[in-house]
Amino acid sequence: MSGNKFTSLKTLVIRNTDLNIWEVDDDARMSFPLLESLVLEGAKNLEISIDFGYILSLRAIHLNGCGERARISSRKLMRWIGGRCELYFDGKLDFEWCRM
C-alpha cells in the first residue's frame, strides 16, 4: 500500500477477508493519521502486524468472528503499545492481553 494515504479515515471496517497477514510499515501513522477504530469481521486466518502500533490515533480494535491468529496477534500488539487502545472480541472488552 506504499504511497496511499487515507487522511480523513477514522474507522476502517474489513469484512470476510482471505488475507493471512496484514502488514503496515512505520509510515502507517502517515497513511492513517486519524484512524481511531479498526473493525475486522470474519477474518478467519488473519494475523495483525504489530506495526499497527505506529498508528498513534488508534483507540479501538474490534474483532468479530475472527480466528485465533487475529486474537493472538492483536494481544501481542496490545502488549507492545502498552494498552493505549481498547481491544474487543465479539463485542466484549478483552483484558487477557495484560495477563500474558
RAVEN-V19834 format. One record per residue. N is the residue number from 0. BURIAL is + if it has 24 or more other C-alpha atoms within 12 Angstrom, else -. Layout:
N:BURIAL, N:BURIAL
//
This chain:
0:-, 1:-, 2:-, 3:-, 4:-, 5:-, 6:-, 7:-, 8:-, 9:-, 10:-, 11:-, 12:-, 13:+, 14:-, 15:-, 16:-, 17:-, 18:-, 19:-, 20:-, 21:+, 22:-, 23:+, 24:-, 25:-, 26:-, 27:+, 28:+, 29:+, 30:+, 31:+, 32:+, 33:+, 34:+, 35:+, 36:+, 37:+, 38:+, 39:+, 40:+, 41:+, 42:+, 43:+, 44:+, 45:+, 46:+, 47:+, 48:+, 49:+, 50:+, 51:+, 52:+, 53:+, 54:+, 55:+, 56:+, 57:+, 58:+, 59:+, 60:+, 61:+, 62:+, 63:+, 64:+, 65:+, 66:+, 67:-, 68:-, 69:+, 70:+, 71:+, 72:+, 73:+, 74:+, 75:+, 76:+, 77:+, 78:-, 79:-, 80:+, 81:-, 82:+, 83:-, 84:+, 85:+, 86:+, 87:+, 88:+, 89:-, 90:-, 91:-, 92:-, 93:+, 94:-, 95:-, 96:+, 97:-, 98:-, 99:-
//
